[in-house]
């Protein structure tokens, strides 16, 4: 999962071309973290957990440490 409060919108994870990872545009003012250049971000990454195989490559490339593994109960 992506912690949208930590995601800086750098899009490094999108460069993996992983089908479960997509981009959500931010409309209006978003009171979240800034980009690496100190500008308000234009969106954030989203991961569809139903299609994620748990390889953790996205976690490895995320410099903001915004991507975390979700452990299912049971």
VMD Tcl script that builds the backbone (N, CA, C; Angstrom):
set m [mol new atoms 222]
animate dup $m
set s [atomselect $m all]
$s set {name element resname resid chain x y z} {
  {N N UNK 1 A 0.832 -1.179 0.000}
  {CA C UNK 1 A 0.000 0.000 0.000}
  {C C UNK 1 A 0.874 1.239 0.000}
  {N N UNK 2 A 0.321 2.322 -0.497}
  {CA C UNK 2 A 1.033 3.593 -0.517}
  {C C UNK 2 A 0.460 4.490 0.573}
  {N N UNK 3 A 1.329 4.998 1.417}
  {CA C UNK 3 A 0.934 5.978 2.427}
  {C C UNK 3 A 0.924 7.326 1.720}
  {N N UNK 4 A -0.260 7.832 1.386}
  {CA C UNK 4 A -0.333 9.059 0.592}
  {C C UNK 4 A 0.186 10.271 1.343}
  {N N UNK 5 A 0.299 10.181 2.656}
  {CA C UNK 5 A 0.871 11.280 3.415}
  {C C UNK 5 A 2.395 11.329 3.284}
  {N N UNK 6 A 2.999 10.228 2.839}
  {CA C UNK 6 A 4.450 10.180 2.650}
  {C C UNK 6 A 4.858 10.263 1.184}
  {N N UNK 7 A 3.971 9.871 0.283}
  {CA C UNK 7 A 4.281 9.867 -1.148}
  {C C UNK 7 A 4.551 11.294 -1.614}
  {N N UNK 8 A 5.709 11.518 -2.247}
  {CA C UNK 8 A 6.067 12.848 -2.731}
  {C C UNK 8 A 5.776 13.015 -4.225}
  {N N UNK 9 A 5.218 12.001 -4.846}
  {CA C UNK 9 A 4.838 12.102 -6.249}
  {C C UNK 9 A 6.001 12.052 -7.212}
  {N N UNK 10 A 7.065 11.371 -6.877}
  {CA C UNK 10 A 8.258 11.317 -7.736}
  {C C UNK 10 A 8.078 10.385 -8.938}
  {N N UNK 11 A 7.147 9.445 -8.854}
  {CA C UNK 11 A 6.807 8.493 -9.914}
  {C C UNK 11 A 7.890 7.443 -10.192}
  {N N UNK 12 A 8.840 7.262 -9.280}
  {CA C UNK 12 A 9.845 6.222 -9.478}
  {C C UNK 12 A 9.206 4.838 -9.542}
  {N N UNK 13 A 8.215 4.606 -8.722}
  {CA C UNK 13 A 7.553 3.293 -8.714}
  {C C UNK 13 A 6.827 3.026 -10.034}
  {N N UNK 14 A 6.316 4.075 -10.670}
  {CA C UNK 14 A 5.639 3.903 -11.957}
  {C C UNK 14 A 6.605 3.428 -13.034}
  {N N UNK 15 A 7.881 3.758 -12.876}
  {CA C UNK 15 A 8.899 3.339 -13.827}
  {C C UNK 15 A 9.124 1.842 -13.853}
  {N N UNK 16 A 8.608 1.136 -12.859}
  {CA C UNK 16 A 8.731 -0.321 -12.838}
  {C C UNK 16 A 7.793 -0.987 -13.845}
  {N N UNK 17 A 6.828 -0.234 -14.347}
  {CA C UNK 17 A 5.815 -0.758 -15.271}
  {C C UNK 17 A 5.069 -1.948 -14.686}
  {N N UNK 18 A 4.803 -1.872 -13.405}
  {CA C UNK 18 A 4.065 -2.920 -12.697}
  {C C UNK 18 A 2.571 -2.627 -12.846}
  {N N UNK 19 A 1.784 -3.559 -13.388}
  {CA C UNK 19 A 0.358 -3.305 -13.608}
  {C C UNK 19 A -0.443 -2.871 -12.376}
  {N N UNK 20 A -0.165 -3.348 -11.166}
  {CA C UNK 20 A -0.958 -2.901 -10.020}
  {C C UNK 20 A -0.704 -1.453 -9.591}
  {N N UNK 21 A 0.395 -0.838 -10.057}
  {CA C UNK 21 A 0.723 0.517 -9.636}
  {C C UNK 21 A 0.155 1.511 -10.636}
  {N N UNK 22 A -0.596 2.471 -10.120}
  {CA C UNK 22 A -1.172 3.506 -10.981}
  {C C UNK 22 A -0.983 4.870 -10.328}
  {N N UNK 23 A -1.438 5.898 -11.010}
  {CA C UNK 23 A -1.265 7.272 -10.566}
  {C C UNK 23 A -2.616 7.921 -10.353}
  {N N UNK 24 A -2.767 8.634 -9.262}
  {CA C UNK 24 A -3.999 9.372 -8.985}
  {C C UNK 24 A -3.661 10.852 -8.951}
  {N N UNK 25 A -4.273 11.605 -9.865}
  {CA C UNK 25 A -4.066 13.054 -9.899}
  {C C UNK 25 A -4.750 13.713 -8.718}
  {N N UNK 26 A -4.133 14.768 -8.225}
  {CA C UNK 26 A -4.706 15.565 -7.149}
  {C C UNK 26 A -5.383 16.772 -7.785}
  {N N UNK 27 A -6.625 16.981 -7.442}
  {CA C UNK 27 A -7.330 18.163 -7.929}
  {C C UNK 27 A -7.548 19.112 -6.765}
  {N N UNK 28 A -7.366 20.385 -7.029}
  {CA C UNK 28 A -7.502 21.366 -5.951}
  {C C UNK 28 A -6.281 21.355 -5.066}
  {N N UNK 29 A -6.382 21.961 -3.933}
  {CA C UNK 29 A -5.259 22.026 -3.009}
  {C C UNK 29 A -5.141 20.755 -2.191}
  {N N UNK 30 A -3.959 20.186 -2.146}
  {CA C UNK 30 A -3.715 18.995 -1.342}
  {C C UNK 30 A -2.676 19.344 -0.303}
  {N N UNK 31 A -3.032 19.200 0.942}
  {CA C UNK 31 A -2.138 19.548 2.034}
  {C C UNK 31 A -1.295 18.341 2.406}
  {N N UNK 32 A -0.395 17.972 1.506}
  {CA C UNK 32 A 0.457 16.817 1.734}
  {C C UNK 32 A 1.909 17.177 1.502}
  {N N UNK 33 A 2.776 16.185 1.438}
  {CA C UNK 33 A 4.195 16.452 1.255}
  {C C UNK 33 A 4.476 17.096 -0.101}
  {N N UNK 34 A 5.588 17.803 -0.165}
  {CA C UNK 34 A 6.006 18.458 -1.394}
  {C C UNK 34 A 6.850 17.513 -2.237}
  {N N UNK 35 A 7.041 17.864 -3.506}
  {CA C UNK 35 A 7.924 17.093 -4.372}
  {C C UNK 35 A 9.361 17.307 -3.929}
  {N N UNK 36 A 10.283 16.584 -4.538}
  {CA C UNK 36 A 11.698 16.734 -4.212}
  {C C UNK 36 A 12.191 18.144 -4.520}
  {N N UNK 37 A 11.517 18.840 -5.432}
  {CA C UNK 37 A 11.887 20.206 -5.794}
  {C C UNK 37 A 11.202 21.251 -4.903}
  {N N UNK 38 A 10.451 20.811 -3.901}
  {CA C UNK 38 A 9.786 21.710 -2.979}
  {C C UNK 38 A 8.480 22.299 -3.489}
  {N N UNK 39 A 7.937 21.716 -4.548}
  {CA C UNK 39 A 6.671 22.184 -5.114}
  {C C UNK 39 A 5.536 21.282 -4.660}
  {N N UNK 40 A 4.309 21.800 -4.633}
  {CA C UNK 40 A 3.174 20.937 -4.301}
  {C C UNK 40 A 3.062 19.805 -5.322}
  {N N UNK 41 A 2.826 18.615 -4.848}
  {CA C UNK 41 A 2.743 17.479 -5.776}
  {C C UNK 41 A 1.434 17.487 -6.533}
  {N N UNK 42 A 1.446 16.847 -7.689}
  {CA C UNK 42 A 0.278 16.828 -8.562}
  {C C UNK 42 A -0.511 15.526 -8.441}
  {N N UNK 43 A -0.017 14.595 -7.628}
  {CA C UNK 43 A -0.708 13.332 -7.454}
  {C C UNK 43 A 0.107 12.386 -6.597}
  {N N UNK 44 A -0.350 11.132 -6.553}
  {CA C UNK 44 A 0.351 10.128 -5.764}
  {C C UNK 44 A 0.112 8.750 -6.367}
  {N N UNK 45 A 0.971 7.830 -6.024}
  {CA C UNK 45 A 0.871 6.457 -6.512}
  {C C UNK 45 A -0.190 5.698 -5.732}
  {N N UNK 46 A -0.784 4.725 -6.397}
  {CA C UNK 46 A -1.788 3.847 -5.792}
  {C C UNK 46 A -1.451 2.422 -6.221}
  {N N UNK 47 A -1.563 1.472 -5.302}
  {CA C UNK 47 A -1.304 0.068 -5.627}
  {C C UNK 47 A -2.574 -0.733 -5.410}
  {N N UNK 48 A -2.988 -1.460 -6.433}
  {CA C UNK 48 A -4.163 -2.333 -6.339}
  {C C UNK 48 A -3.709 -3.651 -5.721}
  {N N UNK 49 A -3.983 -3.832 -4.452}
  {CA C UNK 49 A -3.496 -5.009 -3.723}
  {C C UNK 49 A -4.049 -6.323 -4.253}
  {N N UNK 50 A -5.176 -6.279 -4.949}
  {CA C UNK 50 A -5.749 -7.504 -5.509}
  {C C UNK 50 A -4.852 -8.109 -6.591}
  {N N UNK 51 A -4.027 -7.268 -7.226}
  {CA C UNK 51 A -3.169 -7.746 -8.309}
  {C C UNK 51 A -1.692 -7.769 -7.948}
  {N N UNK 52 A -1.341 -7.286 -6.760}
  {CA C UNK 52 A 0.055 -7.240 -6.321}
  {C C UNK 52 A 0.530 -8.644 -5.942}
  {N N UNK 53 A 1.722 -9.031 -6.455}
  {CA C UNK 53 A 2.251 -10.356 -6.115}
  {C C UNK 53 A 3.231 -10.321 -4.949}
  {N N UNK 54 A 3.467 -9.128 -4.377}
  {CA C UNK 54 A 4.304 -9.011 -3.190}
  {C C UNK 54 A 5.793 -9.063 -3.449}
  {N N UNK 55 A 6.251 -8.715 -4.650}
  {CA C UNK 55 A 7.679 -8.807 -4.980}
  {C C UNK 55 A 8.521 -7.763 -4.245}
  {N N UNK 56 A 7.937 -6.687 -3.787}
  {CA C UNK 56 A 8.543 -5.598 -3.015}
  {C C UNK 56 A 9.492 -4.691 -3.806}
  {N N UNK 57 A 9.521 -4.798 -5.123}
  {CA C UNK 57 A 10.380 -3.908 -5.905}
  {C C UNK 57 A 9.985 -2.454 -5.718}
  {N N UNK 58 A 8.694 -2.180 -5.637}
  {CA C UNK 58 A 8.242 -0.804 -5.453}
  {C C UNK 58 A 8.729 -0.248 -4.121}
  {N N UNK 59 A 8.728 -1.070 -3.085}
  {CA C UNK 59 A 9.223 -0.635 -1.782}
  {C C UNK 59 A 10.708 -0.297 -1.869}
  {N N UNK 60 A 11.438 -1.047 -2.668}
  {CA C UNK 60 A 12.872 -0.843 -2.792}
  {C C UNK 60 A 13.220 0.446 -3.533}
  {N N UNK 61 A 12.396 0.842 -4.509}
  {CA C UNK 61 A 12.711 2.054 -5.274}
  {C C UNK 61 A 12.133 3.313 -4.648}
  {N N UNK 62 A 11.251 3.192 -3.678}
  {CA C UNK 62 A 10.593 4.359 -3.085}
  {C C UNK 62 A 11.534 5.079 -2.120}
  {N N UNK 63 A 12.056 6.228 -2.572}
  {CA C UNK 63 A 12.992 6.977 -1.735}
  {C C UNK 63 A 12.298 7.648 -0.548}
  {N N UNK 64 A 10.991 7.854 -0.652}
  {CA C UNK 64 A 10.232 8.495 0.428}
  {C C UNK 64 A 9.756 7.488 1.469}
  {N N UNK 65 A 10.006 6.214 1.235}
  {CA C UNK 65 A 9.550 5.148 2.148}
  {C C UNK 65 A 8.036 5.198 2.342}
  {N N UNK 66 A 7.321 5.517 1.247}
  {CA C UNK 66 A 5.867 5.648 1.311}
  {C C UNK 66 A 5.146 4.339 1.038}
  {N N UNK 67 A 5.856 3.334 0.544}
  {CA C UNK 67 A 5.216 2.071 0.200}
  {C C UNK 67 A 5.526 1.043 1.283}
  {N N UNK 68 A 4.461 0.463 1.818}
  {CA C UNK 68 A 4.593 -0.518 2.907}
  {C C UNK 68 A 3.886 -1.806 2.513}
  {N N UNK 69 A 4.369 -2.911 3.044}
  {CA C UNK 69 A 3.734 -4.205 2.817}
  {C C UNK 69 A 2.515 -4.320 3.727}
  {N N UNK 70 A 1.451 -4.842 3.184}
  {CA C UNK 70 A 0.236 -5.083 3.963}
  {C C UNK 70 A 0.171 -6.573 4.240}
  {N N UNK 71 A 0.091 -6.920 5.506}
  {CA C UNK 71 A 0.000 -8.319 5.907}
  {C C UNK 71 A -1.457 -8.640 6.208}
  {N N UNK 72 A -1.983 -9.629 5.498}
  {CA C UNK 72 A -3.387 -9.999 5.694}
  {C C UNK 72 A -3.526 -10.805 6.982}
  {N N UNK 73 A -4.604 -10.570 7.701}
  {CA C UNK 73 A -4.902 -11.345 8.909}
  {C C UNK 73 A -5.504 -12.666 8.515}
  {N N UNK 74 A -5.121 -13.694 9.236}
  {CA C UNK 74 A -5.748 -14.976 9.011}
  {C C UNK 74 A -4.805 -15.925 8.466}
}
mol reanalyze $m
mol bondsrecalc $m
mol representation Tube
mol addrep $m
